[in-house]
């Protein structure tokens, strides 16, 4: 989620995957895929940068999880139960 500011000053968290487009009219208007529109104080360039940072953080977090995941060693167990 990206945290943006509505024109009245209240914060709003928006799922960037649902943003269809951003227009600058001169206020920034975000249109979501379902047609919902949000007017926000941030510039269009700021919104684009926040979305980029969000996507980069998702990739970085996934990489960190994969890198830090415990690795288990496989071993052969014979039918008699001994290694």
Secondary structure, 3 states (H helix, E strand, C coil): CEEEEECCCCEEEECHHHEEEEEECCCEEEEECCCCEEEECCCHHHHHHHHHHHHHHHHHHHHHHHHHCCCCCCCCCCCCCCC
